[in-house]
Amino acid sequence: MVSTLLHGATLLTVDAENRVIEDGWVAIRDGRISGVGPKAAIPEAALFDEVVDLAGHLVMPGLVNAHTHSAMVLFRGRSEGQSLLTMEGWYNSIREPELSLIASDIGPAVKLSCAEMVLSGTTTFCDQYFFAEEIAEAVSQAGIRAVIAYGIVQLGDEERGAEELAKASAFIEQQRSADGRIVPWFGPHAPYVDNSENLLRAEVAVAMKYGVGMHLHMAAGPEDNEETLKRYGLTATQALDRDGFFNGRVHAAHCLDLSDEDIAIFAKSPAASVAYCATAGLRSGREGICPAVKLREAGVVVGLGTDNVAANNSYDMVAEMRVAGLVASHREGVAQPISSRELVRMATIEGARALGLDHEIGSLEAGKAADIIAIDLSGPGYSETPDIETVLVYSGSGRDVRHVWVSGERLVADRKLLRQDYAEIRAQYSSTYEAFWDRVAKARKVA
């Protein structure tokens, strides 16, 4: 594998000391970071196969998108006027046309999503959807890193639930990638809303058997708690806790309507985390806002996610940091209750921690996988500053990412994909998009 020396950049390490190193360097060997430091301690260039001068750039760990559904790029712009965090809005905008999806739709859609993500600095994402095998194949071809949760939607059909659980188990057994870039999980779509109690208990048992995480939507609106409050006088979070759901790794998206008691359950769990999807929450029209400040104060790990691009329309995690900070200020009624530095950590090391990958990615430290991005600071908005995190969060854009490495492999150089041709990806996607929506239209005529 090529050894690489990156030098001349401002380094945002996101390590335990949050070091910012001016005119710093990062050394990469065998896909891992072998050293990080200031110019005074730079190793000899002759010791490396490749030397990259990144003067005028910010070099930092790759961004972690803690919640999305990559195949749903097919639904971009299709949910205007609909709240995807309600059963009605989700079913009408998403679930009904999803019934026309076929396996061959997935690869082109996921490849486009991976291209959009990596070109804007995301090197790891957490996905939950159907056709998990096809998603894994497309992600593998793209070279990006992903936790892929096999999406399970039961909707009252016990036989379907059992079949999906068996398929999810097979996916777990088959998809652990040798290079560690793909990590398989379970993905019960939403507790009690579209996964029954019996199925949820079975999912917990199987997840514990395989030692994998579960990624689900939780507390996205009042109806999430209606069934459990009626039956047990408990919120869905409390009912899941009663059934042992929080004994393993649980990664919950949205969490707009958590009570203080619910937050306490997350806090006491050995490996519970939340994906704060601020933009998707705002666009949903829901009054609730994820209590990210309270969760963090309670010690809960909180990452940042875009959700799907029907709910968000963008994979730009730099923009997501900005919205997350603004929404937290609005919710708490105080200026910047989550600092820019903390927002950067939520989009990197905290997202990695939520996925159980913080030993591997999320910071620029020797021994970690070389998942690294370089952002061009020469353009408008990046004037001189004593606080690079604030400039990045509130002035920056994922479109300023120029170079990307994953496990030391260069996937983006000067904003061009190196593994695959973007024009080809886009052309394949456009053909798939047209065929899919023609299929949906025909199905609606028949209905």
Number of C-alpha atoms within 10 A of each C-alpha: 10 13 19 24 25 21 25 20 27 24 26 21 22 21 15 9 7 13 12 21 18 15 19 24 26 27 23 26 20 15 20 23 24 20 18 23 20 18 15 9 10 17 16 8 15 9 11 15 12 13 15 13 12 20 17 16 23 24 30 26 32 27 33 31 31 35 29 24 23 28 27 20 23 28 19 15 12 15 19 14 11 17 21 25 22 17 15 13 17 16 13 15 19 18 13 13 18 17 11 17 16 11 12 12 21 25 25 26 24 26 26 24 27 27 24 18 24 31 27 27 33 31 30 29 27 28 28 29 21 22 18 24 19 18 26 26 16 21 23 17 13 21 22 24 25 25 25 30 28 28 25 27 21 23 13 13 12 14 10 14 23 16 13 19 25 13 15 26 20 11 20 21 11 11 17 15 12 8 10 12 19 22 22 27 29 28 26 29 23 24 23 25 22 19 22 20 16 11 20 20 16 15 24 24 15 18 21 16 10 12 13 20 25 29 31 23 22 25 25 25 19 15 16 23 24 16 16 21 15 10 10 11 13 17 24 25 24 24 20 21 16 11 13 13 23 22 16 19 24 25 28 24 28 28 25 23 21 25 15 12 12 19 20 16 17 26 19 14 17 13 20 24 29 30 31 28 30 27 22 24 26 17 16 21 14 18 10 19 21 25 20 27 17 13 21 16 10 15 15 24 24 27 30 30 32 28 30 26 23 21 28 24 17 19 27 23 25 24 19 27 27 22 18 23 22 17 20 21 17 14 15 14 10 10 12 14 17 19 15 21 16 17 23 27 27 29 26 28 27 25 32 27 20 28 28 18 16 16 13 19 29 32 28 28 22 15 16 20 25 31 30 27 26 27 25 20 21 12 10 8 13 14 11 9 9 7 11 18 20 17 17 23 23 17 15 23 19 22 15 19 25 19 25 32 24 26 26 22 23 20 23 24 15 13 16 16 18 15 13 16 11 16 9 12 18 16 13 17 23 16 12 19 18 11 12 19 16 13 16 16 13 11 14 12 7 6 6
